[in-house]
Amino acid sequence: MRMQNLLLLLAFVGLVSLSLWWPVRQGADGFAGTDGQATEEITRLKPEYEPWVQPLWQPPGAQVESLLFSVQAALGAGLLGYLLGVMRQRSKDAEP
Amino acid sequence: MHIAEGFLPPAHAAGWAALALPFVAVGLGSIKRILRQHPECKPLLGVAGAYAFVLSALKLPSVTGSSSHPTGVGMGALLIGPAAMGVLGMVVLLFQALLLAHGGLSTLGANVISMAVVGPWVAFAVFRLLRPWSFRTAVFLSAALGNLATYLTTATQLALAFPDPHSGWVGAFAKFAGIYALTQVPLAVGEGVLSVLVVNVLLAHNAPQLRGLSEGGRLA
């Protein structure tokens, strides 16, 4: 099981690394998000469309946005780690 | 899959919200039932929510030179059932809409349908179908296909709202699906791999709550 988990982790890291290396070699830059591309496609299909609501609040700048994304990831990862620890300890305590 | 704030016409936005509402209500009922009847499963609810929270914060590069993100709702659907993921997915979407201007309140209903309803239910169905054949393949494919299903739903929602002037809905769907699909395939594979890893870790800790999962049923 340890071995399988190690291989799975390597597969994931390999997949992301390949995705970073290959497009750059092909001359791609920026790694634009698909959600943004979809919004651009909307303005191509219907140039007169105006969004009828604006976000209540927008992160001031890309730096703050990436900060908030990392906060989201950190909160989730922290909770995940805590719960795994709790479950591990509980199953240990349950052993005779 | 986050349709940006204001980027669905009011009628569409309202329609998807009305459709999403019963799923969220049923999800709340399901979470209450889990907490009452299976209090030992409480940590699993947290794991499912936390996993979706982490994964949907990761904007991963794809071989197409674009980036997009996993959703993390597929694995949760296996742990605690697809209905409860309707609520947990919505919480993630709300966080991103309010704090990150990623998605939006007007498009929340549409985004809940794609990420918190279609994704989890597809993942759950795939798992149920493939479970007798191979447990880990079932986990892998359910997370991967749940992810793809979410993005195809978004493409459908956008196509219905913005049909192509010449080729109509079908043409618009091809365009939107074209933006998402290719980029999403490697990310879906990645989400599948990660989900098997996390399920392995959960099973290794021999969490008694998970016996139902490995023995072929959902637990709650």
Contacts between the chains, C-beta under 8 A, distances in Angstrom:
chain1	res1	chain2	res2	distance
A	1	B	200	6.2
A	1	B	204	5.9
A	4	B	200	6.6
A	5	B	197	5.7
A	5	B	200	5.4
A	5	B	201	7.0
A	8	B	193	5.3
A	8	B	194	7.7
A	8	B	196	5.9
A	8	B	197	4.4
A	8	B	200	7.4
A	9	B	197	6.4
A	11	B	193	5.2
A	12	B	190	5.6
A	12	B	193	4.9
A	12	B	194	5.7
A	12	B	197	7.4
A	15	B	186	6.1
A	15	B	189	6.6
A	15	B	190	5.1
A	15	B	193	7.2
A	16	B	60	6.0
A	16	B	61	6.8
A	16	B	190	6.8
A	18	B	63	6.6
A	19	B	60	7.1
A	19	B	61	4.4
A	19	B	62	5.2
A	19	B	63	5.0
A	19	B	186	6.1
A	20	B	61	5.2
A	22	B	63	5.4
A	23	B	61	7.1
A	23	B	62	7.9
A	23	B	63	6.3
A	23	B	64	6.8
A	23	B	65	3.5
A	24	B	65	8.0
A	26	B	65	6.9
A	28	B	64	8.0
A	28	B	65	3.0
A	29	B	65	7.8
A	30	B	65	7.9
A	31	B	61	4.9
A	31	B	65	6.4
A	31	B	66	6.2
A	31	B	67	4.2
A	32	B	66	5.6
A	32	B	67	7.2
A	33	B	59	6.3
A	33	B	66	6.9
A	33	B	67	5.5
A	33	B	68	6.4
A	34	B	66	5.5
A	34	B	67	7.4
A	34	B	68	4.2
A	34	B	151	7.9
A	34	B	179	5.6
A	34	B	180	5.4
A	34	B	183	5.3
A	34	B	184	7.3
A	35	B	1	7.2
A	35	B	2	5.0
A	35	B	3	7.7
A	35	B	4	6.8
A	35	B	68	7.5
A	35	B	102	7.5
A	37	B	66	6.6
A	37	B	179	4.9
A	38	B	3	7.5
A	38	B	154	7.4
A	38	B	158	6.1
A	38	B	176	5.9
A	38	B	179	5.5
A	38	B	180	7.2
A	39	B	4	5.3
A	39	B	7	6.0
A	41	B	158	7.7
A	41	B	175	5.7
A	41	B	176	6.3
A	41	B	179	6.1
A	42	B	7	6.0
A	42	B	158	6.8
A	42	B	162	5.3
A	45	B	162	4.7
A	45	B	163	7.8
A	45	B	164	6.0
A	45	B	165	7.3
A	45	B	172	6.2
A	45	B	175	7.4
A	46	B	162	5.3
A	49	B	7	8.0
A	49	B	162	7.3
A	51	B	4	7.2
A	51	B	5	6.6
A	51	B	6	2.8
A	51	B	7	5.5
A	52	B	6	5.1
A	52	B	9	7.6
A	52	B	10	6.3
A	52	B	106	7.5
A	53	B	5	5.6
A	53	B	6	4.2
A	53	B	104	6.9
A	53	B	105	7.4
A	53	B	106	4.8
A	54	B	5	6.5
A	54	B	6	6.5
A	55	B	5	4.6
A	55	B	97	7.6
A	55	B	101	4.0
A	55	B	104	6.0
A	56	B	98	6.8
A	56	B	105	7.3
A	57	B	98	7.0
A	57	B	99	7.5
A	57	B	101	6.8
A	58	B	101	4.2
A	59	B	99	7.6
A	59	B	100	6.4
A	59	B	101	6.4
A	65	B	100	6.4
A	65	B	101	8.0
A	68	B	99	5.5
A	68	B	100	5.4
A	69	B	57	5.1
A	69	B	59	7.2
A	69	B	100	6.7
A	70	B	57	7.5
A	72	B	53	6.2
A	72	B	54	7.8
A	72	B	56	7.8
A	72	B	57	3.9
A	72	B	95	6.6
A	72	B	96	7.4
A	72	B	99	7.9
A	72	B	100	7.6
A	73	B	53	7.7
A	73	B	54	5.3
A	73	B	57	3.9
A	73	B	58	6.4
A	75	B	50	7.9
A	75	B	53	6.4
A	76	B	50	4.6
A	76	B	51	7.1
A	76	B	52	7.6
A	76	B	53	3.2
A	76	B	54	3.5
A	76	B	55	7.9
A	76	B	57	6.7
A	77	B	50	7.5
A	77	B	54	5.2
A	79	B	46	6.0
A	79	B	49	7.6
A	79	B	50	4.0
A	79	B	53	7.4
A	80	B	47	6.3
A	80	B	50	4.1
A	80	B	51	6.2
A	80	B	54	6.5
A	83	B	43	4.7
A	83	B	46	4.8
A	83	B	47	5.2
A	83	B	50	6.8
A	84	B	47	7.4
A	84	B	201	6.6
A	84	B	202	7.5
A	84	B	205	6.8
A	86	B	43	5.7
A	87	B	43	5.4
A	87	B	202	7.3
A	87	B	205	5.2
A	87	B	207	4.6
A	87	B	209	7.9
A	88	B	205	4.5
A	90	B	207	7.5
A	91	B	205	5.4
A	91	B	206	4.6
A	91	B	207	5.9
A	91	B	208	6.8
A	94	B	208	6.9
